[in-house]
Amino acid sequence: MGSVDLRAMGGRIQARRKQLGYTQEQLAGWMDVSIQMVSNLERGNKAIRIDNLVRLSELLQVSADYLLTGQGSERDFQSLAERIARLPDHDRRLIEVLVDHCEPEM
């Protein structure tokens, strides 16, 4: 089994936190850890305890797999599909165009 790249994981944590509009302070409060701990996680300076990983994945609405490896799970894709479904028609059509553009030719 390979090792986890803590810096890459930290980058995913930070990017998702910012995407959701959360501050480090908010995340630290919800996780019941220090702001310094969140900062260390995001910089890849500290590993995360399993219980905190589970809580963090819930708060960031992604799987622990995604945080650890960058690979999405069925839960991540379902969450994305639900978010897309809530978009106005025009925005959903834009996403369809983008997917069509990115999808390889058959």
Backbone as numpy.savetxt, mean C-alpha at the origin, in Angstrom:
# Nx Ny Nz CAx CAy CAz Cx Cy Cz
13.94 -19.20 1.12 13.09 -18.02 1.12 13.98 -16.79 1.12
13.68 -15.80 0.27 14.48 -14.59 0.17 14.22 -13.63 1.32
15.12 -12.70 1.46 14.96 -11.70 2.51 14.10 -10.55 2.01
13.54 -9.82 2.96 12.69 -8.68 2.64 13.59 -7.45 2.51
13.40 -6.68 1.44 14.12 -5.43 1.24 13.41 -4.35 2.05
13.97 -4.00 3.21 13.31 -3.06 4.11 13.14 -1.68 3.50
14.11 -1.25 2.70 13.97 0.08 2.07 12.83 0.09 1.06
12.75 -0.96 0.26 11.66 -1.04 -0.72 10.31 -1.12 -0.01
10.25 -1.91 1.05 9.02 -2.01 1.83 8.66 -0.65 2.42
9.64 0.05 2.96 9.41 1.37 3.52 8.88 2.35 2.48
9.41 2.24 1.27 8.94 3.09 0.18 7.48 2.81 -0.15
7.10 1.54 -0.13 5.69 1.19 -0.39 4.79 1.71 0.73
5.25 1.60 1.96 4.47 2.10 3.09 4.27 3.61 2.95
5.35 4.32 2.71 5.26 5.78 2.59 4.38 6.20 1.42
4.56 5.56 0.27 3.77 5.92 -0.91 2.28 5.70 -0.66
1.94 4.57 -0.05 0.53 4.28 0.20 -0.04 5.22 1.25
0.75 5.51 2.28 0.30 6.45 3.32 -0.04 7.80 2.68
0.86 8.28 1.85 0.65 9.57 1.19 -0.52 9.52 0.23
-0.67 8.38 -0.47 -1.78 8.22 -1.40 -3.11 8.36 -0.68
-3.17 7.84 0.54 -4.39 7.91 1.33 -4.53 9.23 2.08
-3.51 10.06 2.03 -3.57 11.37 2.69 -3.34 11.31 4.19
-2.69 10.26 4.67 -2.40 10.13 6.09 -1.04 10.74 6.42
-0.93 11.27 7.62 0.37 11.75 8.10 1.04 10.62 8.89
2.33 10.77 9.10 3.03 9.81 9.95 2.44 9.83 11.35
2.07 11.00 11.81 1.50 11.13 13.14 0.19 10.34 13.27
-0.67 10.45 12.26 -1.93 9.71 12.28 -1.66 8.21 12.30
-0.81 7.77 11.41 -0.52 6.34 11.31 0.06 5.82 12.62
0.98 6.58 13.21 1.57 6.18 14.48 0.50 6.06 15.57
-0.41 7.01 15.63 -1.48 6.97 16.62 -2.39 5.76 16.44
-2.77 5.49 15.21 -3.66 4.36 14.95 -2.98 3.02 15.24
-1.66 2.98 15.04 -0.91 1.74 15.29 -0.43 1.64 16.73
-0.56 2.72 17.48 -0.08 2.78 18.85 1.44 2.56 18.92
2.15 3.25 18.01 3.62 3.26 18.00 4.07 4.71 17.93
5.35 4.94 18.08 5.87 6.31 18.00 5.96 6.78 16.55
5.96 8.09 16.39 6.16 8.68 15.07 7.54 8.25 14.54
8.52 8.19 15.44 9.86 7.76 15.05 9.84 6.35 14.48
9.00 5.47 15.02 8.90 4.10 14.50 8.37 4.12 13.07
7.35 4.91 12.82 6.80 5.01 11.46 7.87 5.55 10.52
8.58 6.58 10.96 9.65 7.16 10.16 10.72 6.11 9.86
11.12 5.35 10.87 12.12 4.30 10.67 11.64 3.22 9.71
10.37 2.86 9.80 9.80 1.88 8.87 9.88 2.40 7.44
9.47 3.66 7.26 9.43 4.23 5.92 10.83 4.40 5.32
11.83 4.58 6.15 13.20 4.70 5.65 13.90 3.35 5.54
13.24 2.30 5.98 13.83 0.97 5.91 14.85 0.71 6.98
14.81 1.49 8.07 15.78 1.35 9.15 15.38 0.31 10.19
14.12 -0.07 10.22 13.63 -1.02 11.22 12.72 -2.04 10.56
12.78 -3.25 11.08 11.82 -4.28 10.67 10.53 -4.06 11.46
9.47 -4.69 11.02 8.17 -4.51 11.66 7.74 -5.82 12.30
7.15 -5.71 13.48 6.60 -6.89 14.16 5.37 -7.38 13.39
5.13 -8.67 13.48 4.01 -9.27 12.75 2.68 -8.61 13.09
2.42 -8.38 14.36 1.13 -7.78 14.74 1.00 -6.37 14.17
2.10 -5.63 14.13 2.06 -4.29 13.54 1.92 -4.35 12.02
2.50 -5.36 11.39 2.35 -5.53 9.94 0.89 -5.78 9.59
0.23 -6.62 10.37 -1.19 -6.90 10.12 -2.00 -5.63 10.27
-1.77 -4.89 11.33 -2.51 -3.64 11.57 -2.22 -2.61 10.48
-0.95 -2.50 10.10 -0.56 -1.54 9.06 -1.22 -1.88 7.73
-1.26 -3.15 7.37 -1.89 -3.53 6.11 -3.38 -3.20 6.12
-4.02 -3.36 7.28 -5.44 -2.99 7.39 -5.62 -1.48 7.23
-4.78 -0.71 7.91 -4.89 0.75 7.85 -4.62 1.28 6.44
-3.65 0.67 5.76 -3.29 1.13 4.41 -4.12 0.47 3.33
-4.99 -0.46 3.74 -5.93 -1.12 2.82 -5.21 -1.86 1.70
-4.12 -2.52 2.06 -3.38 -3.38 1.14 -3.01 -4.65 1.90
-2.59 -5.66 1.18 -2.20 -6.91 1.84 -0.80 -6.79 2.42
-0.54 -7.63 3.39 0.82 -7.72 3.94 1.78 -8.18 2.85
1.31 -9.04 1.94 2.14 -9.47 0.80 2.64 -8.27 0.02
1.73 -7.33 -0.25 2.13 -6.16 -1.01 3.18 -5.35 -0.25
2.97 -5.13 1.02 3.94 -4.35 1.79 5.29 -5.04 1.82
5.30 -6.36 2.02 6.55 -7.10 2.13 7.28 -7.28 0.80
6.53 -7.60 -0.26 7.16 -7.99 -1.52 6.87 -7.08 -2.70
5.85 -6.26 -2.59 5.45 -5.43 -3.72 4.50 -6.15 -4.67
4.19 -7.41 -4.37 3.29 -8.19 -5.20 1.88 -8.09 -4.66
0.94 -7.74 -5.51 -0.44 -7.61 -5.09 -1.09 -8.96 -4.84
-2.09 -8.95 -4.01 -2.87 -10.16 -3.73 -4.28 -9.96 -4.27
-5.06 -11.00 -4.18 -6.46 -10.91 -4.61 -7.18 -9.80 -3.86
-6.88 -9.64 -2.58 -7.49 -8.57 -1.77 -7.16 -7.19 -2.34
-5.90 -7.01 -2.76 -5.51 -5.72 -3.32 -6.26 -5.43 -4.60
-6.39 -6.44 -5.45 -7.07 -6.23 -6.73 -8.57 -6.01 -6.52
-9.15 -6.69 -5.55 -10.56 -6.49 -5.24 -10.79 -5.07 -4.72
-9.90 -4.61 -3.87 -10.00 -3.25 -3.34 -9.91 -2.22 -4.47
-8.99 -2.44 -5.39 -8.85 -1.53 -6.53 -10.11 -1.55 -7.39
-10.64 -2.73 -7.64 -11.87 -2.84 -8.45 -13.02 -2.09 -7.78
-13.13 -2.20 -6.47 -14.19 -1.49 -5.75 -14.01 0.02 -5.85
-12.78 0.48 -5.74 -12.51 1.92 -5.85 -12.84 2.42 -7.25
-12.48 1.65 -8.27 -12.77 2.04 -9.65 -14.28 2.07 -9.87
-14.99 1.12 -9.31 -16.45 1.05 -9.49 -17.15 2.28 -8.91
-16.55 2.91 -7.92 -17.16 4.10 -7.30 -16.89 5.39 -8.08
-16.02 5.32 -9.07 -15.67 6.51 -9.84 -16.80 6.91 -10.80
-16.86 8.18 -11.15 -17.83 8.60 -12.18 -17.51 7.91 -13.51
-18.52 7.79 -14.37 -18.36 7.09 -15.65 -17.17 7.60 -16.45
-17.02 8.90 -16.53 -15.93 9.48 -17.32 -14.57 9.00 -16.83
-14.38 8.99 -15.52 -13.11 8.55 -14.95 -12.88 7.05 -15.18
-13.95 6.25 -15.08 -13.81 4.81 -15.35 -13.41 4.57 -16.79
-13.96 5.36 -17.71 -13.59 5.21 -19.13 -12.12 5.56 -19.34
-11.64 6.57 -18.63 -10.22 6.92 -18.73 -9.33 5.77 -18.26
-9.74 5.12 -17.20 -8.97 3.98 -16.70 -9.00 2.84 -17.71
-10.15 2.61 -18.34 -10.24 1.57 -19.36 -9.29 1.86 -20.52
-9.22 3.12 -20.93 -8.30 3.51 -22.01 -6.86 3.25 -21.59
-6.53 3.61 -20.36 -5.17 3.38 -19.86 -4.83 1.89 -19.82
-5.77 1.08 -19.35 -5.53 -0.37 -19.31 -5.38 -0.91 -20.72
-6.24 -0.47 -21.63 -6.12 -0.91 -23.02 -4.75 -0.56 -23.60
-4.27 0.62 -23.25 -2.96 1.06 -23.74 -1.83 0.21 -23.16
-1.94 -0.16 -21.90 -0.88 -0.92 -21.22 -0.93 -2.41 -21.50
-2.08 -2.91 -21.88 -2.25 -4.35 -22.09 -1.49 -4.77 -23.34
-0.74 -5.88 -23.26 0.01 -6.33 -24.44 -0.92 -6.76 -25.56
-0.44 -6.58 -26.78 -1.20 -7.00 -27.96 -1.35 -8.52 -27.96
-2.50 -8.97 -28.35 -2.73 -10.43 -28.41 -2.49 -10.93 -29.80
